[in-house]
Amino acid sequence: MDSFDDDDFDFGELSDEEREEVERELKEQDERVNKHPLMLQAQEILQIVDALLASTDSETIEMYGGTLRESTMMLVVKLSSALRADSYVICMQSAAIIRDHAEYLRLSNHMLSDSEAFDEKYITMFREEMEKFRELFKTWAIEIRDKENDFEDEWGLFLK
């Protein structure tokens, strides 16, 4: 087996043409990710969580705000990385994390309703948007399963 040799790779700077091509590809990728229906839905949920938290007192925000905001941000961040990845395993890893945080958010509706500290209209909107997210997620999961499994998961968790 050959060993890695620095001389096998050109680490020189990119030409102006190459740099422009990379920048164009990254811009196209950003546009594709930001227009994906699941990403749009995740951003909608983030706005609703912000409005939900703004509608209550600081004590309640201290109690619930951190975990609600953290889970909502994880939807956006993990979704962004998964939508950029071509790897089945990376997408599945991110999808599992997204699902965990989305399910926490979805089930938190009961806690929010019981606390009586939040505006009910935001709780209702939040519940409806989480259901939309879940449906879009299921469609996206089919897209992931259609990806070529080009990498062996060393842990054996994400197999087709």
Secondary structure, 3 states (H helix, E strand, C coil): CCCCCHHHCCCCCCCHHHHHHHHHHHHHHHHHHHHCHHHHHHHHHHHHHHHHHHCCCHHHHHHHHHHHHHHHHHHHHHHHHHHHCCCHHHHHHHHHHHHHHHHHHHHHHHHHHHHCCCCHHHHHHHHHHHHHHHHHHHHHHHHHHCCCCCCCCCCCCCCC
